[in-house]
Structures are given as C-alpha cells and as structure tokens.
Amino acid sequence: MLTTHLFFEEHSVTIHSSSFWRKATTLWALCALASLAWANTPVGQWHTIDDKTGEPKSLVTIVEQQGVMRGRVEKLLRKEADQNAKCEKCSDDRKNLPILGLEIIRGAKKTSGKNVWEDGEILDPENGKTYGLRLTPIENGAKLEVRGSIGPFGRTQTWVRVP
C-alpha cells in the first residue's frame, strides 16, 4: 500500500492510496450513473424551437414532483419577444399571468415499461389552448420530443437540452 502525506498550512493529512482511490472510483461511478438516469428523463432545462425559424424561442425548466412532471417558462429568447407579455388568451387559472414563470406543462407521468411521460397537458401561451401531452427523451436525453394533441390530431416539436 502506498501512503501519501499532504501538508496544508499547519495540518497534515495522510491518504492511504488503495482506500482513497477505491472510494474515489466508487463516487465517480455513482455520479456517472446518476447523470445517465437524469439524461433519459424530461427533467432539466430545454430550449423550445420556433417551428418557422428553427431558432430557440424560450427556455423551459421541467421538474418532477412526486412522479409528476411540471414545466415553466424561464426566459423568452427571441429578440422581439415582450418580456412582460401575459397569457391573455388563456382561459383557465393562468389567464393574464406573465408568460415568464408560467407553468405550461402539467401532470405528465411516466408510462410503465416505456421511456415516455404521458397523460398531462401542455399550454400554448400564444393561443391560450391546452393539449394532451407526451414527452419522449431522444438521442440519449439530448433532445425531447414534445407532442401536443387533441384526440388523434397533433404536432410534435423537438426541444434541445441546455447543457
């Protein structure tokens, strides 16, 4: 066993290499596993993408609380975006609330046996309408397919994870 002595001002620390490296390797492995698990969920920060321009439109943060996904608009990214805009067309409890901080994702839960979150809703603050929601992480969690639908009709956007 190799022993290393480190001196910090008036204190010395002795590290027994085999024990130290075993613990460091275990900690690293646990952190790596945790980051992989996080990457394959919708939890995190995402750039929404404008369908017309392909440019980032907003920053949305998705969190999980008791197995249920919720997402809020954190920032409007378009140059011409009104940072003080309100959801004037909303018809529920979000009517006239500021877009910044607005909860646009509610209630999605992980589908058993699949890497998909469903049965929630997503709000389009531009038209005030809510749609059925399906969230599917793709490309090892680097992107998120966000499908909003009414019955069999809908559209899918691809959001990009913020590193």
Secondary structure, 3 states (H helix, E strand, C coil): CCEEEEEECCEEEEEEHHHHHHHHHHHHHHHHHHHHHHHCCCCEEEEEECCCCCCEEEEEEEEEECCEEEEEEEEECCCCCCCCCECCCCCCCCCCCECCCCEEEEEEEECCCCCCEEEEEEEECCCCEEEEEEEEEEHHHCEEEEEEEECCEEEEEEEEECC
